[in-house]
Amino acid sequence: MKDATRGTSAVEEALAAHRPRRAMASPLLCVLLYLLRHLTACHAARDIITPDRPLAGNETLVSGGEGNFALGFFTPPGANSTYLGVWYNKVSLRTVVWVANREAPIAGAVGDNPGATLSVSAGGTLAIAAGNRTVVWSVEPASRLASPAAQILDNGNLVLKDGAGGVAWEGFDYPTDTLLPEMKLGIDYVKGKNRTLTSWKSPSDPSPGPVAMVMDTSGDPQVFIWNGGEKVWRSGPWDGVQFTGVPDTATYSGFTFSFVNSAREVTYSFQVHNVSIISHLGVVSTGNYGLLQRSTWVEAARAWNLYWYAPKDQCDAVSPCGPNGVCDTNNMPVCSCLRGFTPRTPAAWALRDGRDGCVRSTPLDCRNGTDGFVTVRHAKVPDTERSAVDWSLTLDQCRQACLRNCSCTAYASANVSGGAGGGRRAGAGSGCVMWTTGLTDLRVYPDFGQDLFVRLAAVDLGTYERTNAAAPLLYTVYALVVAHTYSVLSYRRSVIRPKQSSPRPGRLFFFSTNIIAVGDPCPVRQIKDDGERH
């Protein structure tokens, strides 16, 4: 027992000897855990700039959530200036999608500007300053903000907000050359903002270049690409599913496209459903593949894949076939006249220059109500800048309204999304678009597109009203009587004077009947019309 007691005491002594060491380790462990938590919290929160913590020239913010975007200072390849921009954080090839001070860079490369800062003042002014504290770019809120902060969001939007989370300013209202998912192109009437895309001047110069993507709200809204002072591409109006000039949009997988036309805004935007898909729409001033490009990142190739671009063919130019001409890349030459129209300048058309367009073969007869319509299938409808839109009318009511208006030259559905088979056939859709001028920038596709109803005179439709039904027969009888009379008179003259030594100079008459159809000189196959009166 004595030995057992002694053994127990020895164990207790050993435990006691270890207790102080355990007590000493506990504070050290707490300090380490505290530091670890503090550093992690600081790292996670570094998507925000506050008055007491600006962003330095050699620092980068990373958006919270999935960490999709980064914000920081950069220098484009080949340049010697410093800019503040947003780029993809998960794309190995740095791709800048937004630039704050594109017109006011800091002199020198980013490596020479560690003192550059992006800061937020106590009142909420967001500013970019060089190392010598010279402010090159700033945003001042309409009123003083309480507890202001600037934050880069996970959709790439840089926002200036107050302590309650209210947004006083956002970068998405001032896009540069790139349209990201959730970003809107177009006009916000409430904010008084017209959001347009403008290309970089060159790959080394983010300042505004000559190419711009602009929403035009005249008539039925549509998007134009401008190159300097020239319109080089037109999207066509939104038909409820897509822009009529981008007919393959419906085949895109994983994308949702939105167009809002209201008293508050006229805007276009898109969403990508799969978070693993990185895609954007952008304008460029250089390159061989259009001025407007949709690109998608392919990680396996570590490169951007060109998903779609415009303009891409001869018919994508703005009105290459002129008023009342039709452009079809499946035909050669690509330009033809609408049914019931002939080239305005045949000599120019013979040289395959159709910019002068076409004129009517037969005037319309609105007063007697004999006009009808021919259907042009799979169309990118004509320029809607001067068109009239009435959303209350059905397609049949639209036809009647066009017939009552002697100035109406064509009509189409404003929204084809509600009809069977996509609503692109006659009788489907809702709303009414009417044209009262020449039909410019009209093209057709092998598939997709929508129906356009072009007004023609009855004779060009191959139909007549009852009052004119006997006209062809009368013309035929008259021609036969004239020919018979001429033959009899000629015979009698030859009998009365059979010995005339020399023939008298006679007159040679040419009778020509011209039946003008589409494609003579305009082939009917080029516009795929049904030739029926509607």
C-alpha positions as a Python dict, from the first residue, in 0.01 Angstrom:
ca = {
    (1, 'M'): (0, 0, 0),
    (2, 'K'): (278, 228, 84),
    (3, 'D'): (426, 172, -259),
    (4, 'A'): (87, 233, -418),
    (5, 'T'): (42, 561, -234),
    (6, 'R'): (384, 666, -329),
    (7, 'G'): (308, 581, -690),
    (8, 'T'): (-13, 783, -685),
    (9, 'S'): (169, 1083, -541),
    (10, 'A'): (425, 1059, -815),
    (11, 'V'): (153, 1070, -1081),
    (12, 'E'): (-10, 1372, -915),
    (13, 'E'): (325, 1547, -896),
    (14, 'A'): (383, 1483, -1263),
    (15, 'L'): (37, 1622, -1354),
    (16, 'A'): (96, 1923, -1134),
    (17, 'A'): (425, 1986, -1308),
    (18, 'H'): (247, 2002, -1643),
    (19, 'R'): (-38, 2231, -1534),
    (20, 'P'): (157, 2558, -1538),
    (21, 'R'): (281, 2490, -1890),
    (22, 'R'): (-77, 2432, -2013),
    (23, 'A'): (-186, 2756, -1849),
    (24, 'M'): (95, 2943, -2024),
    (25, 'A'): (7, 2796, -2367),
    (26, 'S'): (-355, 2906, -2352),
    (27, 'P'): (-297, 3286, -2389),
    (28, 'L'): (-55, 3225, -2679),
    (29, 'L'): (-311, 3011, -2858),
    (30, 'C'): (-579, 3279, -2807),
    (31, 'V'): (-352, 3544, -2955),
    (32, 'L'): (-280, 3329, -3261),
    (33, 'L'): (-650, 3256, -3316),
    (34, 'Y'): (-735, 3624, -3280),
    (35, 'L'): (-472, 3727, -3535),
    (36, 'L'): (-586, 3458, -3777),
    (37, 'R'): (-949, 3567, -3750),
    (38, 'H'): (-853, 3933, -3786),
    (39, 'L'): (-641, 3874, -4097),
    (40, 'T'): (-914, 3660, -4256),
    (41, 'A'): (-1177, 3925, -4183),
    (42, 'C'): (-958, 4197, -4327),
    (43, 'H'): (-896, 3996, -4643),
    (44, 'A'): (-1266, 3915, -4690),
    (45, 'A'): (-1367, 4280, -4637),
    (46, 'R'): (-1115, 4418, -4888),
    (47, 'D'): (-1373, 4485, -5152),
    (48, 'I'): (-1447, 4820, -4983),
    (49, 'I'): (-1277, 5157, -4962),
    (50, 'T'): (-1354, 5380, -4663),
    (51, 'P'): (-1239, 5731, -4570),
    (52, 'D'): (-974, 5589, -4338),
    (53, 'R'): (-857, 5321, -4580),
    (54, 'P'): (-801, 5426, -4944),
    (55, 'L'): (-674, 5202, -5222),
    (56, 'A'): (-306, 5249, -5302),
    (57, 'G'): (-146, 5223, -5645),
    (58, 'N'): (4, 4882, -5569),
    (59, 'E'): (-313, 4735, -5413),
    (60, 'T'): (-612, 4552, -5558),
    (61, 'L'): (-970, 4505, -5442),
    (62, 'V'): (-1146, 4174, -5508),
    (63, 'S'): (-1525, 4151, -5514),
    (64, 'G'): (-1699, 3950, -5244),
    (65, 'G'): (-1908, 3642, -5310),
    (66, 'E'): (-1745, 3444, -5592),
    (67, 'G'): (-1458, 3688, -5634),
    (68, 'N'): (-1537, 3743, -6002),
    (69, 'F'): (-1386, 4088, -6046),
    (70, 'A'): (-1087, 4290, -5933),
    (71, 'L'): (-1038, 4666, -5915),
    (72, 'G'): (-703, 4838, -5921),
    (73, 'F'): (-453, 5050, -6107),
    (74, 'F'): (-306, 4925, -6434),
    (75, 'T'): (-107, 5027, -6740),
    (76, 'P'): (-215, 4896, -7083),
    (77, 'P'): (48, 4714, -7290),
    (78, 'G'): (263, 4960, -7478),
    (79, 'A'): (142, 5261, -7277),
    (80, 'N'): (311, 5485, -7022),
    (81, 'S'): (5, 5597, -6827),
    (82, 'T'): (-183, 5466, -6524),
    (83, 'Y'): (-558, 5405, -6508),
    (84, 'L'): (-804, 5271, -6253),
    (85, 'G'): (-1004, 4984, -6393),
    (86, 'V'): (-1207, 4669, -6334),
    (87, 'W'): (-1102, 4336, -6479),
    (88, 'Y'): (-1194, 3969, -6452),
    (89, 'N'): (-1035, 3816, -6146),
    (90, 'K'): (-1064, 3453, -6263),
    (91, 'V'): (-941, 3501, -6619),
    (92, 'S'): (-569, 3442, -6663),
    (93, 'L'): (-548, 3691, -6950),
    (94, 'R'): (-610, 4030, -6794),
    (95, 'T'): (-920, 4173, -6962),
    (96, 'V'): (-1022, 4520, -6851),
    (97, 'V'): (-1399, 4579, -6875),
    (98, 'W'): (-1435, 4924, -6719),
    (99, 'V'): (-1205, 5227, -6682),
    (100, 'A'): (-1273, 5520, -6452),
    (101, 'N'): (-1024, 5782, -6568),
    (102, 'R'): (-1004, 5684, -6937),
    (103, 'E'): (-973, 6050, -7039),
    (104, 'A'): (-753, 6160, -6747),
    (105, 'P'): (-469, 5911, -6685),
    (106, 'I'): (-190, 5950, -6434),
    (107, 'A'): (145, 6005, -6607),
    (108, 'G'): (386, 5715, -6591),
    (109, 'A'): (343, 5339, -6566),
    (110, 'V'): (168, 5181, -6270),
    (111, 'G'): (498, 5055, -6131),
    (112, 'D'): (614, 5414, -6104),
    (113, 'N'): (297, 5526, -5927),
    (114, 'P'): (279, 5344, -5591),
    (115, 'G'): (155, 5669, -5437),
    (116, 'A'): (-154, 5684, -5660),
    (117, 'T'): (-479, 5644, -5464),
    (118, 'L'): (-851, 5589, -5493),
    (119, 'S'): (-1012, 5745, -5190),
    (120, 'V'): (-1348, 5836, -5039),
    (121, 'S'): (-1378, 6157, -4841),
    (122, 'A'): (-1580, 6189, -4523),
    (123, 'G'): (-1859, 6354, -4724),
    (124, 'G'): (-1862, 6087, -4997),
    (125, 'T'): (-1645, 6228, -5277),
    (126, 'L'): (-1475, 5946, -5470),
    (127, 'A'): (-1141, 6056, -5619),
    (128, 'I'): (-836, 5930, -5804),
    (129, 'A'): (-514, 6116, -5722),
    (130, 'A'): (-156, 6092, -5837),
    (131, 'G'): (130, 6047, -5593),
    (132, 'N'): (164, 6422, -5559),
    (133, 'R'): (-204, 6437, -5452),
    (134, 'T'): (-319, 6593, -5779),
    (135, 'V'): (-678, 6478, -5837),
    (136, 'V'): (-727, 6355, -6196),
    (137, 'W'): (-1081, 6215, -6163),
    (138, 'S'): (-1358, 6250, -5906),
    (139, 'V'): (-1725, 6183, -5839),
    (140, 'E'): (-1919, 6405, -5600),
    (141, 'P'): (-2260, 6287, -5475),
    (142, 'A'): (-2561, 6515, -5497),
    (143, 'S'): (-2564, 6546, -5118),
    (144, 'R'): (-2330, 6461, -4835),
    (145, 'L'): (-2322, 6092, -4747),
    (146, 'A'): (-2317, 5949, -4395),
    (147, 'S'): (-2053, 5678, -4343),
    (148, 'P'): (-1965, 5661, -4715),
    (149, 'A'): (-1781, 5372, -4880),
    (150, 'A'): (-1693, 5254, -5231),
    (151, 'Q'): (-1732, 4885, -5310),
    (152, 'I'): (-1661, 4659, -5606),
    (153, 'L'): (-1956, 4420, -5647),
    (154, 'D'): (-1937, 4065, -5777),
    (155, 'N'): (-2102, 4167, -6106),
    (156, 'G'): (-1821, 4416, -6178),
    (157, 'N'): (-2009, 4728, -6071),
    (158, 'L'): (-1821, 4989, -5866),
    (159, 'V'): (-2069, 5164, -5638),
    (160, 'L'): (-2052, 5461, -5403),
    (161, 'K'): (-2292, 5415, -5114),
    (162, 'D'): (-2383, 5547, -4770),
    (163, 'G'): (-2383, 5360, -4440),
    (164, 'A'): (-2741, 5237, -4493),
    (165, 'G'): (-2648, 5078, -4827),
    (166, 'G'): (-2812, 5341, -5049),
    (167, 'V'): (-2627, 5376, -5380),
    (168, 'A'): (-2539, 5736, -5469),
    (169, 'W'): (-2335, 5656, -5780),
    (170, 'E'): (-2246, 5346, -5984),
    (171, 'G'): (-2001, 5265, -6258),
    (172, 'F'): (-2264, 5075, -6458),
    (173, 'D'): (-2422, 5412, -6540),
    (174, 'Y'): (-2099, 5506, -6718),
    (175, 'P'): (-1993, 5203, -6925),
    (176, 'T'): (-1679, 5214, -7136),
    (177, 'D'): (-1643, 4958, -7416),
    (178, 'T'): (-1797, 4649, -7251),
    (179, 'L'): (-2151, 4539, -7164),
    (180, 'L'): (-2147, 4289, -6875),
    (181, 'P'): (-2437, 4073, -6754),
    (182, 'E'): (-2683, 4292, -6554),
    (183, 'M'): (-2540, 4609, -6711),
    (184, 'K'): (-2791, 4804, -6922),
    (185, 'L'): (-2743, 4972, -7258),
    (186, 'G'): (-2983, 5255, -7338),
    (187, 'I'): (-3168, 5542, -7178),
    (188, 'D'): (-3279, 5573, -6816),
    (189, 'Y'): (-3530, 5860, -6814),
    (190, 'V'): (-3550, 5864, -6433),
    (191, 'K'): (-3175, 5912, -6384),
    (192, 'G'): (-3132, 6109, -6703),
    (193, 'K'): (-2859, 5872, -6823),
    (194, 'N'): (-2788, 5756, -7178),
    (195, 'R'): (-2569, 5448, -7141),
    (196, 'T'): (-2362, 5385, -7454),
    (197, 'L'): (-2054, 5177, -7530),
    (198, 'T'): (-1749, 5348, -7679),
    (199, 'S'): (-1443, 5165, -7802),
    (200, 'W'): (-1090, 5221, -7683),
    (201, 'K'): (-892, 5440, -7921),
    (202, 'S'): (-633, 5163, -7947),
    (203, 'P'): (-524, 4857, -7743),
    (204, 'S'): (-283, 5083, -7554),
    (205, 'D'): (-516, 5381, -7518),
    (206, 'P'): (-849, 5346, -7328),
    (207, 'S'): (-964, 5696, -7421),
    (208, 'P'): (-1288, 5707, -7629),
    (209, 'G'): (-1241, 5578, -7983),
    (210, 'P'): (-1450, 5624, -8298),
    (211, 'V'): (-1682, 5323, -8257),
    (212, 'A'): (-1995, 5357, -8043),
    (213, 'M'): (-2299, 5140, -7967),
    (214, 'V'): (-2603, 5364, -7916),
    (215, 'M'): (-2972, 5308, -7845),
    (216, 'D'): (-3194, 5511, -8083),
    (217, 'T'): (-3542, 5566, -7934),
    (218, 'S'): (-3696, 5732, -8241),
    (219, 'G'): (-3996, 5542, -8377),
    (220, 'D'): (-3957, 5177, -8276),
    (221, 'P'): (-3629, 5171, -8073),
    (222, 'Q'): (-3323, 4999, -8217),
    (223, 'V'): (-2946, 4992, -8168),
    (224, 'F'): (-2693, 5146, -8406),
    (225, 'I'): (-2318, 5101, -8434),
    (226, 'W'): (-2148, 5424, -8533),
    (227, 'N'): (-1796, 5450, -8672),
    (228, 'G'): (-1715, 5816, -8647),
    (229, 'G'): (-2008, 6000, -8807),
    (230, 'E'): (-2131, 5701, -9008),
    (231, 'K'): (-2390, 5441, -8916),
    (232, 'V'): (-2236, 5105, -9001),
    (233, 'W'): (-2479, 4854, -8847),
    (234, 'R'): (-2842, 4847, -8730),
    (235, 'S'): (-2988, 4592, -8492),
    (236, 'G'): (-3346, 4633, -8612),
    (237, 'P'): (-3626, 4672, -8355),
    (238, 'W'): (-3692, 4425, -8074),
    (239, 'D'): (-3963, 4183, -8189),
    (240, 'G'): (-4045, 4041, -7845),
    (241, 'V'): (-3784, 3767, -7879),
    (242, 'Q'): (-3474, 3931, -8024),
    (243, 'F'): (-3352, 4217, -8240),
    (244, 'T'): (-3466, 4140, -8596),
    (245, 'G'): (-3112, 4205, -8720),
    (246, 'V'): (-2970, 3938, -8487),
    (247, 'P'): (-3196, 3648, -8587),
    (248, 'D'): (-2988, 3370, -8438),
    (249, 'T'): (-3020, 3503, -8082),
    (250, 'A'): (-3294, 3248, -8012),
    (251, 'T'): (-3041, 2968, -8062),
    (252, 'Y'): (-2811, 3088, -7784),
    (253, 'S'): (-2788, 2841, -7497),
    (254, 'G'): (-2758, 2962, -7138),
    (255, 'F'): (-2839, 3327, -7210),
    (256, 'T'): (-3145, 3541, -7135),
    (257, 'F'): (-3193, 3869, -7320),
    (258, 'S'): (-3410, 4152, -7195),
    (259, 'F'): (-3547, 4463, -7364),
    (260, 'V'): (-3747, 4720, -7169),
    (261, 'N'): (-3943, 4993, -7350),
    (262, 'S'): (-4136, 5200, -7098),
    (263, 'A'): (-4185, 5554, -6978),
    (264, 'R'): (-3900, 5498, -6730),
    (265, 'E'): (-3639, 5342, -6956),
    (266, 'V'): (-3552, 5198, -7297),
    (267, 'T'): (-3277, 4950, -7228),
    (268, 'Y'): (-3119, 4623, -7341),
    (269, 'S'): (-2941, 4377, -7111),
    (270, 'F'): (-2854, 4011, -7083),
    (271, 'Q'): (-2798, 3742, -6822),
    (272, 'V'): (-2584, 3428, -6819),
    (273, 'H'): (-2743, 3138, -6628),
    (274, 'N'): (-2436, 2920, -6579),
    (275, 'V'): (-2191, 3090, -6342),
    (276, 'S'): (-1906, 2902, -6506),
    (277, 'I'): (-1971, 3086, -6836),
    (278, 'I'): (-1787, 3418, -6862),
    (279, 'S'): (-1921, 3629, -7149),
    (280, 'H'): (-1946, 3993, -7247),
    (281, 'L'): (-2043, 4218, -7537),
    (282, 'G'): (-1794, 4480, -7650),
    (283, 'V'): (-1712, 4734, -7920),
    (284, 'V'): (-1368, 4752, -8081),
    (285, 'S'): (-1205, 4992, -8324),
    (286, 'T'): (-954, 4744, -8465),
    (287, 'G'): (-958, 4383, -8582),
    (288, 'N'): (-1097, 4170, -8865),
    (289, 'Y'): (-1418, 4046, -8704),
    (290, 'G'): (-1669, 4326, -8685),
    (291, 'L'): (-1691, 4624, -8456),
    (292, 'L'): (-1936, 4465, -8211),
    (293, 'Q'): (-1830, 4132, -8059),
    (294, 'R'): (-1968, 3882, -7812),
    (295, 'S'): (-1684, 3685, -7652),
    (296, 'T'): (-1683, 3384, -7421),
    (297, 'W'): (-1386, 3268, -7214),
    (298, 'V'): (-1257, 2915, -7283),
    (299, 'E'): (-1043, 2808, -6990),
    (300, 'A'): (-897, 2502, -7166),
    (301, 'A'): (-756, 2725, -7439),
    (302, 'R'): (-694, 3017, -7203),
    (303, 'A'): (-838, 3247, -7466),
    (304, 'W'): (-1149, 3440, -7560),
    (305, 'N'): (-1370, 3265, -7814),
    (306, 'L'): (-1555, 3486, -8063),
    (307, 'Y'): (-1918, 3382, -8011),
    (308, 'W'): (-2082, 3635, -8247),
    (309, 'Y'): (-1990, 3957, -8422),
    (310, 'A'): (-2136, 4232, -8643),
    (311, 'P'): (-2124, 4357, -8908),
    (312, 'K'): (-2029, 4026, -9065),
    (313, 'D'): (-2148, 4034, -9428),
    (314, 'Q'): (-2240, 4270, -9712),
    (315, 'C'): (-2604, 4286, -9605),
    (316, 'D'): (-2509, 4391, -9250),
    (317, 'A'): (-2407, 4732, -9385),
    (318, 'V'): (-2673, 5001, -9343),
    (319, 'S'): (-2903, 5001, -9649),
    (320, 'P'): (-2668, 4867, -9918),
    (321, 'C'): (-2967, 4823, -10155),
    (322, 'G'): (-3129, 5160, -10089),
    (323, 'P'): (-3500, 5241, -10038),
    (324, 'N'): (-3733, 4956, -10137),
    (325, 'G'): (-3441, 4729, -10215),
    (326, 'V'): (-3383, 4389, -10055),
    (327, 'C'): (-3046, 4243, -9955),
    (328, 'D'): (-3000, 3865, -9955),
    (329, 'T'): (-2656, 3708, -9918),
    (330, 'N'): (-2785, 3384, -10071),
    (331, 'N'): (-2828, 3555, -10408),
    (332, 'M'): (-2580, 3705, -10649),
    (333, 'P'): (-2592, 3996, -10680),
    (334, 'V'): (-2714, 4044, -10325),
    (335, 'C'): (-2943, 4338, -10408),
    (336, 'S'): (-3285, 4312, -10571),
    (337, 'C'): (-3601, 4520, -10582),
    (338, 'L'): (-3915, 4446, -10389),
    (339, 'R'): (-4201, 4307, -10594),
    (340, 'G'): (-4370, 4593, -10778),
    (341, 'F'): (-4053, 4805, -10782),
    (342, 'T'): (-3778, 4864, -11039),
    (343, 'P'): (-3426, 5013, -11001),
    (344, 'R'): (-3420, 5389, -10973),
    (345, 'T'): (-3091, 5404, -11163),
    (346, 'P'): (-3057, 5098, -11389),
    (347, 'A'): (-2706, 5198, -11497),
    (348, 'A'): (-2585, 5194, -11136),
    (349, 'W'): (-2758, 4862, -11068),
    (350, 'A'): (-2587, 4716, -11376),
    (351, 'L'): (-2262, 4792, -11193),
    (352, 'R'): (-2406, 4624, -10880),
    (353, 'D'): (-2442, 4953, -10695),
    (354, 'G'): (-2792, 4945, -10547),
    (355, 'R'): (-2762, 5233, -10302),
    (356, 'D'): (-3007, 5443, -10507),
    (357, 'G'): (-3278, 5188, -10435),
    (358, 'C'): (-3597, 5118, -10626),
    (359, 'V'): (-3915, 5299, -10729),
    (360, 'R'): (-4272, 5177, -10775),
    (361, 'S'): (-4370, 5032, -11109),
    (362, 'T'): (-4735, 5128, -11050),
    (363, 'P'): (-4871, 5410, -10828),
    (364, 'L'): (-5085, 5307, -10534),
    (365, 'D'): (-5462, 5349, -10565),
    (366, 'C'): (-5562, 5438, -10212),
    (367, 'R'): (-5871, 5637, -10320),
    (368, 'N'): (-6041, 5338, -10485),
    (369, 'G'): (-5924, 5091, -10221),
    (370, 'T'): (-5767, 4845, -10466),
    (371, 'D'): (-5425, 4819, -10295),
    (372, 'G'): (-5311, 4503, -10122),
    (373, 'F'): (-5003, 4359, -9955),
    (374, 'V'): (-4730, 4116, -10047),
    (375, 'T'): (-4554, 3924, -9767),
    (376, 'V'): (-4177, 3930, -9735),
    (377, 'R'): (-4073, 3630, -9525),
    (378, 'H'): (-3781, 3601, -9282),
    (379, 'A'): (-3712, 3975, -9286),
    (380, 'K'): (-3499, 4206, -9086),
    (381, 'V'): (-3764, 4477, -9102),
    (382, 'P'): (-3674, 4818, -9250),
    (383, 'D'): (-3532, 5106, -9051),
    (384, 'T'): (-3790, 5202, -8788),
    (385, 'E'): (-3647, 5544, -8706),
    (386, 'R'): (-3949, 5714, -8869),
    (387, 'S'): (-4205, 5441, -8815),
    (388, 'A'): (-4520, 5466, -8603),
    (389, 'V'): (-4599, 5210, -8333),
    (390, 'D'): (-4941, 5131, -8184),
    (391, 'W'): (-4930, 4858, -7920),
    (392, 'S'): (-5309, 4838, -7891),
    (393, 'L'): (-5364, 4692, -8240),
    (394, 'T'): (-5367, 4330, -8354),
    (395, 'L'): (-5197, 4237, -8678),
    (396, 'D'): (-5526, 4239, -8872),
    (397, 'Q'): (-5618, 4579, -8726),
    (398, 'C'): (-5272, 4696, -8826),
    (399, 'R'): (-5346, 4596, -9186),
    (400, 'Q'): (-5671, 4792, -9183),
    (401, 'A'): (-5501, 5096, -9031),
    (402, 'C'): (-5234, 5085, -9301),
    (403, 'L'): (-5496, 5067, -9579),
    (404, 'R'): (-5680, 5368, -9435),
    (405, 'N'): (-5359, 5570, -9428),
    (406, 'C'): (-5270, 5656, -9788),
    (407, 'S'): (-4911, 5731, -9678),
    (408, 'C'): (-4859, 5383, -9527),
    (409, 'T'): (-4613, 5175, -9731),
    (410, 'A'): (-4578, 4864, -9512),
    (411, 'Y'): (-4665, 4716, -9174),
    (412, 'A'): (-4547, 4441, -8938),
    (413, 'S'): (-4615, 4301, -8595),
    (414, 'A'): (-4439, 4482, -8311),
    (415, 'N'): (-4419, 4169, -8096),
    (416, 'V'): (-4406, 3817, -8240),
    (417, 'S'): (-4348, 3634, -7912),
    (418, 'G'): (-4714, 3544, -7857),
    (419, 'G'): (-4788, 3364, -8183),
    (420, 'A'): (-4769, 3000, -8276),
    (421, 'G'): (-4434, 2893, -8409),
    (422, 'G'): (-4270, 3196, -8259),
    (423, 'G'): (-4534, 3432, -8398),
    (424, 'R'): (-4345, 3498, -8719),
    (425, 'R'): (-4625, 3401, -8955),
    (426, 'A'): (-4921, 3607, -9073),
    (427, 'G'): (-5193, 3652, -8817),
    (428, 'A'): (-4964, 3608, -8520),
    (429, 'G'): (-4817, 3858, -8279),
    (430, 'S'): (-4938, 4185, -8132),
    (431, 'G'): (-4877, 4555, -8169),
    (432, 'C'): (-4841, 4740, -8496),
    (433, 'V'): (-4544, 4900, -8671),
    (434, 'M'): (-4626, 5108, -8981),
    (435, 'W'): (-4390, 5271, -9230),
    (436, 'T'): (-4483, 5582, -9429),
    (437, 'T'): (-4153, 5634, -9613),
    (438, 'G'): (-3927, 5430, -9837),
    (439, 'L'): (-3830, 5094, -9687),
    (440, 'T'): (-3458, 5122, -9618),
    (441, 'D'): (-3205, 4869, -9485),
    (442, 'L'): (-3429, 4569, -9558),
    (443, 'R'): (-3274, 4223, -9574),
    (444, 'V'): (-3395, 3863, -9561),
    (445, 'Y'): (-3252, 3548, -9401),
    (446, 'P'): (-3283, 3180, -9492),
    (447, 'D'): (-3452, 3121, -9155),
    (448, 'F'): (-3566, 3327, -8856),
    (449, 'G'): (-3665, 3689, -8916),
    (450, 'Q'): (-4030, 3800, -8927),
    (451, 'D'): (-4305, 3876, -9178),
    (452, 'L'): (-4318, 4219, -9340),
    (453, 'F'): (-4629, 4323, -9536),
    (454, 'V'): (-4547, 4561, -9823),
    (455, 'R'): (-4823, 4765, -9986),
    (456, 'L'): (-4863, 4725, -10364),
    (457, 'A'): (-5102, 4835, -10636),
    (458, 'A'): (-5346, 4567, -10751),
    (459, 'V'): (-5178, 4528, -11089),
    (460, 'D'): (-4848, 4440, -10921),
    (461, 'L'): (-5024, 4181, -10709),
    (462, 'G'): (-5176, 4020, -11020),
    (463, 'T'): (-5529, 4102, -10901),
    (464, 'Y'): (-5800, 4346, -11013),
    (465, 'E'): (-6120, 4477, -10872),
    (466, 'R'): (-6450, 4380, -11048),
    (467, 'T'): (-6471, 4716, -11223),
    (468, 'N'): (-6147, 4629, -11400),
    (469, 'A'): (-6213, 4257, -11455),
    (470, 'A'): (-6307, 4299, -11823),
    (471, 'A'): (-6010, 4522, -11906),
    (472, 'P'): (-5771, 4249, -12027),
    (473, 'L'): (-6041, 4104, -12257),
    (474, 'L'): (-6124, 4446, -12403),
    (475, 'Y'): (-5755, 4516, -12465),
    (476, 'T'): (-5721, 4182, -12645),
    (477, 'V'): (-6032, 4235, -12867),
    (478, 'Y'): (-5915, 4587, -12951),
    (479, 'A'): (-5569, 4461, -13051),
    (480, 'L'): (-5723, 4191, -13275),
    (481, 'V'): (-5955, 4443, -13449),
    (482, 'V'): (-5664, 4679, -13515),
    (483, 'A'): (-5451, 4398, -13652),
    (484, 'H'): (-5734, 4269, -13875),
    (485, 'T'): (-5810, 4615, -14013),
    (486, 'Y'): (-5443, 4677, -14088),
    (487, 'S'): (-5418, 4342, -14273),
    (488, 'V'): (-5729, 4415, -14488),
    (489, 'L'): (-5608, 4760, -14583),
    (490, 'S'): (-5266, 4631, -14673),
    (491, 'Y'): (-5418, 4361, -14895),
    (492, 'R'): (-5646, 4607, -15076),
    (493, 'R'): (-5354, 4840, -15144),
    (494, 'S'): (-5154, 4559, -15298),
    (495, 'V'): (-5447, 4463, -15530),
    (496, 'I'): (-5522, 4819, -15648),
    (497, 'R'): (-5157, 4900, -15731),
    (498, 'P'): (-4992, 4573, -15827),
    (499, 'K'): (-4741, 4721, -16081),
    (500, 'Q'): (-4578, 4981, -15859),
    (501, 'S'): (-4214, 4980, -15970),
    (502, 'S'): (-4055, 5081, -15645),
    (503, 'P'): (-4179, 5024, -15296),
    (504, 'R'): (-4281, 5325, -15094),
    (505, 'P'): (-4098, 5382, -14772),
    (506, 'G'): (-4306, 5214, -14512),
    (507, 'R'): (-4327, 5226, -14133),
    (508, 'L'): (-4229, 4937, -13914),
    (509, 'F'): (-4436, 4906, -13593),
    (510, 'F'): (-4312, 4721, -13286),
    (511, 'F'): (-4572, 4604, -13035),
    (512, 'S'): (-4438, 4511, -12693),
    (513, 'T'): (-4623, 4387, -12391),
    (514, 'N'): (-4416, 4412, -12071),
    (515, 'I'): (-4532, 4214, -11773),
    (516, 'I'): (-4334, 4347, -11476),
    (517, 'A'): (-4281, 4099, -11194),
    (518, 'V'): (-4053, 4100, -10897),
    (519, 'G'): (-3704, 4055, -11023),
    (520, 'D'): (-3761, 4149, -11382),
    (521, 'P'): (-3519, 4294, -11301),
    (522, 'C'): (-3591, 4180, -10942),
    (523, 'P'): (-3629, 3797, -10908),
    (524, 'V'): (-3928, 3685, -10703),
    (525, 'R'): (-3724, 3414, -10539),
    (526, 'Q'): (-3511, 3677, -10372),
    (527, 'I'): (-3783, 3807, -10142),
    (528, 'K'): (-3970, 3477, -10092),
    (529, 'D'): (-4312, 3643, -10110),
    (530, 'D'): (-4633, 3447, -10154),
    (531, 'G'): (-4775, 3675, -10422),
    (532, 'E'): (-5113, 3684, -10252),
    (533, 'R'): (-5330, 3982, -10174),
    (534, 'H'): (-5393, 4017, -9800),
}
